[in-house]
């Protein structure tokens, strides 16, 4: 819908100032659902795409133990708060990379995770915002090892409402995107579950979509 423009990273620097206070409680349970759907054992390496302020880190750490998280985001403001979250908790195995996901690659994983592919990829509220999202998905999927798990947590607006419009205005995203479709086509065990949460609050239906790379 043409909402993604070059000023979006700058807006997210500003958004980071009140992002947690405004949204953390709303999305805490769905984020935990998405992390659980990865079904990854302790010691795994996970890419957190568009990690923002690090809201996915607590549930990821609970599942991964001494495994590593590589959080990728284009916004300096978001990453500053993600770094503070990790430092406050004493997590030394959370690594942050300022980058477009289109430019993120195996070299980043080798630097921060000592391997070229990840055991899991988490895209939480990301693909509806990232420009050229189909290419972004493929980049992430290519960085996943065979047998690794991919999870998408996002919002889908089948019926557009005022809340849909206002949510997209704030996020710079497009919740009419069916971002689970490429994952569905790429795996044999695709699952998609709609989560509790009123479209009147979220602008659409919350869901988690998962699959295992062949």
N, C-alpha and C positions, 0 to 999 in steps of 0.2 A: 504493500500500500504506500510505499515511498516515504515512510516515516524515518528511516534510518539515514542520518546525515552526518557529516564530519564533526558537527558540534556535539554529538551524543557523548563521547568520552568526557568532554568538558562538563556537560550536564551531570554525568555520573560522579564527577569529582565533588560537585555541589550536593548531589543527592546523598552521597556518602555521609554527610554531616547529620542527616536525620533518618537514614535508611533503617538502621536497626530499631530505633525507637518506634518508627511507624509500622514496620512490617515483620519484625522478628517473631513475635508471638503468633501472628496469623499463619506463618509458613513453617513453624517449627515441627509440627506433627507430620505434615506432608514430606518435608525434607527427610525426616527419619524413616518414613515409609520407603522413599526412593533409595536411601542408603541400604536399608535392609534387603531390598529387592536385588541389590548387587550380589548378595550371598557370597561375599569374598572372605577367605580365611585370614587370620592374623598374619602379618608379614607381607601383605599384598601392596603393590604400587598402584595408586589411583590418580587419574587426572581429574581435577575439579575444574570444569570449563566455566569461564565467567564466574569465578569464585566469589567476587564481590568482597564483602566484609568478613568472609569466612564463616558464614552461618552453617555451612555443611560440615565444618571441621569437627565439632563435638560428636555428632553421630558417626562420622567416619572414623574418628579416633577410637570410639567405643568398640567398633567392629575390627579395626585393623591392628590394634595394639601397637607393636613396634614397626608396623608397615609405614610406608612413606606416602605423603600427599603432595602432589604438585599442583598448586593453584595458579590458574592462568587468568589474567584480566588485563584489559587495556587501560583501565582507570587508575591513575596514581592514588587518588583519594580513597578509592575502595581498597586498594592494596595496603595503604598505610594502616587502615583499621583492621584489615586481616592480619597484618604483622603484629599489631598490638594484641589482638586476640590470642595469637599463638604464643607470643612472649609472655603474656600474663599467665597462660596455662602451663608454661614451661615446655612446650612442644618443640623439640629440636628437629623433628623429622617432618615438619611442614615447610615446604619450599615454594616460594612465590616468584612468578615470572610475569613481568609486564610485557605483554605481547598481544597482538591480534591472534586469534586461533588459526587464522589462515597462514600465519608466519611461524607458528609454533611447530616444532618438529622433533625428530628422534634425538637430535643433538642436545636439546633441552632435557629430555628424559635421561640421557646418558650422564649429563652433568649432575642432575639432582637425584636420580634414582638408580644410577649405575646399570641401566639396561635401556635398550632401544624401543621396547614396547611395554605397555602397561597391562596390568591384570584387570583393571576396571576403568571405565570412563563414566563420569557423572555430569550430565547436562541439566542443571536445575535453573529453570526460568531463563534459559540462555538462547535457544535456537529461535524463539519467537522475537528476539531482539537483534541477534547478530545478522549483519548484512550478508547476502549471498549464502544463506544458511545451508543450502544443499551441499555446497563445496565445503563449508565448515564441518558439516556432519561427516563427510567422507574423509576429511583430514583427521578427525578424531578417531574414526573407525579404523583407518589405516594404522594408527598408533596403538591399537589394541591387539594383543597377542591372540593367536588361535586358542579358543577355549575361554577367552576373557569375556567379562560381562559388561554390557552397556545399559545405562539407565537414563531415561529422560523423565524429568518432572516438569510439568508445565501446565498452561491454561489453554483450553480450546473454547472459543466463542462460536458455537453453532448458530446461536441467535444473538444478534448484536443489540446491545442495550446502551443506555446512557453510561452505566458503570463500565461497560466494555470500552467505550470511547474515552472515558476519563482515565481508566487504567492504562490504555495505550498512550495517552497524552503524557502521562508521567513516565512510563517505562521507555517510550520511543519504540515500542514493539508492535507486532501484528499478531493478535491472538487468533486470527482466522487461519493461520498457517497450520497445515496438518503435518507437523514436523516428525511425527512417528513413522510416516510412510516409508522413508528410506531404510529405517531400521527393520521394519516389518519385511521388506523385500530382501534384506541381507542375511536374515537368520532363520533357523528352522523352528525355534521354540519361542516365537514372539508372544508376549503377553501384554495386555493393556488393561489397567484397572482404574476406574473412576473413583475418586476419593471424596469423602464428605467435605462439604463446603458450598455455601450458597453462591450461585452466579451473581446475585445481587451485591455480594461483597467482593468477589474476585473478578467479575466481568466475564466469567465463563466457567466451565467445569474443570476442576483440578483432576489431573490424572498422572499415573506413572506407567511408562512403557519400558519393557526390558527385553533383552535377548542375549544369546551367547554367540560369539563369533565362531563360524564354522572352522 
